[in-house]
Amino acid sequence: MASKTQKTEKIRARKHRSNKVNIKTDQKRFKKNHEVLLKSAESAQS
């Protein structure tokens, strides 16, 4: 049986690990925002 310290370390490691689903959705959102900003910058220069 694992000790309390080992269990705690495993739980903390799991909580600190990035959530892949959230990372992917963030990347999609950032890409879309970037495209919008580029379009607005082009129109502002014209």
CYANA upper distance limits for C-alpha pairs under 8 A (distance plus 0.5 A):
  2 ALA  CA      6 GLN  CA      6.63
  2 ALA  CA      7 LYS  CA      7.11
  3 SER  CA      7 LYS  CA      6.88
  4 LYS  CA      8 THR  CA      6.61
  5 THR  CA      9 GLU  CA      6.64
  6 GLN  CA     10 LYS  CA      6.75
  7 LYS  CA     11 ILE  CA      6.70
  8 THR  CA     12 ARG  CA      6.64
  9 GLU  CA     13 ALA  CA      6.61
 10 LYS  CA     14 ARG  CA      6.68
 11 ILE  CA     15 LYS  CA      6.71
 12 ARG  CA     16 HIS  CA      6.65
 13 ALA  CA     17 ARG  CA      6.78
 18 SER  CA     23 ILE  CA      7.97
 19 ASN  CA     23 ILE  CA      6.80
 20 LYS  CA     24 LYS  CA      6.73
 21 VAL  CA     25 THR  CA      6.84
 22 ASN  CA     26 ASP  CA      6.54
 23 ILE  CA     27 GLN  CA      6.69
 24 LYS  CA     28 LYS  CA      6.86
 25 THR  CA     29 ARG  CA      6.73
 26 ASP  CA     30 PHE  CA      6.55
 27 GLN  CA     31 LYS  CA      6.59
 28 LYS  CA     32 LYS  CA      6.77
 29 ARG  CA     33 ASN  CA      6.65
 30 PHE  CA     34 HIS  CA      6.48
 31 LYS  CA     35 GLU  CA      6.80
 32 LYS  CA     36 VAL  CA      6.86
 33 ASN  CA     37 LEU  CA      6.66
 34 HIS  CA     38 LEU  CA      6.68
 35 GLU  CA     39 LYS  CA      6.77
 36 VAL  CA     40 SER  CA      6.73
 37 LEU  CA     41 ALA  CA      6.55
 38 LEU  CA     42 GLU  CA      6.70
 39 LYS  CA     43 SER  CA      6.77
 40 SER  CA     44 ALA  CA      6.54
 41 ALA  CA     45 GLN  CA      6.80
 42 GLU  CA     46 SER  CA      6.98
